[in-house]
């Protein structure tokens, strides 16, 4: 091979390597340090879905969104900026609250953004809140495909999918909104995950609810006494 051709072949090889990188490879817009929503890594779903229906006793919920830092960690908390894409957001301002001055913790490559969701009467269907990481004096920007995240939430009152025929016949009886609230309130911390519990755990939750019905005279919304079939 002609020795004068070697530099050109090497240059061609390096160019091919660069162009062979995946389009999804994380690349900075600019700056030495930048943030991204690490919550989005490893999933095709670019949204976080929340329903107040799963938390019937709560009027506010805090959603924690994982964030990552590319670049050297800061020695002290570093302020960052989160914007709202208003043209793609359907949630009202009264439905959410963002930290006034969020900062990325010191000496770490990971942190969480806490977004407060607020239950109001208008949440009878899905609404969305689209957030975007914006550059500031500390961070040059974000990462393509990881710079925005959507929170979709509602307060649609519906029967949980796990409240099936077995749950009805063996543990809790016919579903009602009042009974579901009572289960969450008196069934113990595990009651919110009732669908994932084993038989003995389900029985324990149902018995706690039964004891509360007897002790407090709990009633359905129509005024009738609340009942459960567990014994």
Buried (B, 14 or more C-beta within 10 A) or exposed (E): EEEEEEEEEEEEEEEEEEEEEEEEEBEBEEBEBBBBBBBBEEEEEBBBEBBBBBBBEEEEBEBEBBBBBBBEBBEEBBEBBBEBEEEEBEBEEEBBBBEEEBBBBEEEBEBBBEBEBBBBEEBEEEBBBBBBBBBBEBBBBBBBBBBBBBBBBBBEEEBBEEBEEEBBEBBBBEBBBBBBBBBBBBBBEBBBEBEEBEEEBBBBBBBBBBEBBEEEEBEBEEEEEBBBBBE
